[in-house]
Amino acid sequence: QVQLVESGGGLVQAGGSLRLSCAASGSMFSINVMGWYRQAPGKQRELVATITSGGSTNYADSVKGRFTISRDNAKNTGYLQMNSLKPEDTAVYYCTAVLFATRYWGQGTQVTVSS
């Protein structure tokens, strides 16, 4: 089983940057895929980015070129570097991990981008 704890959210002006962290309990070497999703008020949860155990990444078109996903297995931590933030990036961001075909979620961290 895996427990995920996000941190790093907050309030930032448009054009600014934030880095989200996702601390995983247990060894990350067993985690097949880590990812970030987000959910804005009144909208469905949507994929932001994923990274496999081999380092392959995938991004939503809306964040390509602005966000970077990474993972540090030695620190049991995943990251989402968010640059050039826009007001439409405002949402609760959730870390997720897939371990042996089971998906786990963190509690979420709020990101608010002011115009």
C-alpha positions in Angstrom: 0.0 0.0 0.0 1.1 3.6 -0.7 0.2 6.8 1.1 0.8 10.1 -0.8 1.1 13.5 0.8 1.2 16.6 -1.4 2.7 20.0 -0.5 3.8 23.2 -2.2 0.5 24.6 -3.3 -0.4 28.2 -2.6 -1.3 31.6 -4.1 0.7 33.0 -7.0 0.4 35.7 -9.5 0.0 34.9 -13.2 3.3 34.3 -14.8 4.8 32.9 -11.5 6.0 29.5 -10.6 5.3 26.8 -8.0 6.7 23.4 -7.3 4.5 20.7 -5.9 5.9 17.7 -4.1 4.4 14.3 -3.5 5.9 12.3 -0.7 5.2 8.6 -0.9 5.3 6.2 2.0 7.2 3.0 1.2 9.6 2.5 -1.7 8.9 4.3 -4.9 10.8 1.8 -6.9 7.6 -0.4 -6.9 5.4 2.4 -8.2 4.8 1.9 -11.9 3.3 5.3 -12.7 3.2 8.6 -10.8 1.0 11.4 -11.9 -0.7 14.7 -11.2 -4.4 15.4 -11.8 -6.3 18.6 -11.0 -9.8 19.6 -10.4 -11.2 23.1 -10.7 -14.5 24.1 -9.1 -17.4 22.8 -11.1 -15.2 20.8 -13.4 -14.2 17.1 -13.7 -10.8 16.0 -12.5 -8.3 16.0 -15.4 -4.9 14.6 -16.1 -2.0 17.0 -15.9 1.1 14.8 -16.2 2.4 11.3 -15.7 5.8 9.7 -15.4 6.6 6.0 -15.5 9.2 4.1 -13.6 11.4 4.3 -16.6 11.1 8.1 -16.8 8.7 8.4 -19.7 6.5 11.5 -19.4 3.1 12.5 -20.7 1.5 16.0 -20.4 -1.9 17.5 -21.0 -1.8 19.8 -24.0 -2.7 22.7 -21.8 0.5 22.4 -19.7 3.0 21.3 -22.3 6.1 23.5 -22.2 5.1 25.0 -18.9 5.0 22.1 -16.4 7.6 19.5 -15.8 7.0 16.2 -13.9 9.8 14.4 -12.2 10.5 11.8 -9.6 13.3 11.1 -7.2 13.1 7.4 -6.2 15.8 7.7 -3.6 13.8 10.4 -1.8 10.4 8.7 -2.4 9.2 11.9 -3.8 7.6 13.1 -7.0 7.5 16.7 -8.2 5.5 19.0 -10.5 7.4 22.1 -11.5 4.8 24.7 -12.8 6.1 27.7 -14.6 4.3 30.5 -16.5 1.2 29.9 -14.4 -2.2 31.1 -15.7 -5.4 31.8 -13.9 -7.0 28.8 -15.6 -4.4 26.6 -13.8 -6.3 27.3 -10.5 -7.4 24.0 -9.1 -6.8 21.4 -6.4 -3.9 19.3 -7.6 -3.8 15.6 -6.7 -0.9 13.3 -6.7 -1.6 9.7 -7.8 0.4 6.5 -8.0 -0.2 3.1 -9.5 1.2 0.2 -7.7 0.5 -3.4 -8.9 -2.6 -2.2 -10.8 -4.0 -0.3 -7.8 -4.3 3.5 -8.0 -3.7 5.6 -4.9 -4.5 9.3 -4.4 -3.2 12.0 -2.2 -5.4 14.5 -0.3 -4.8 17.3 -2.8 -3.2 20.7 -2.5 -4.8 24.0 -3.6 -3.1 26.1 -6.3 -4.6 29.6 -6.9 -3.3 31.8 -9.7 -4.4 35.4 -9.6 -4.6 37.6 -12.7 
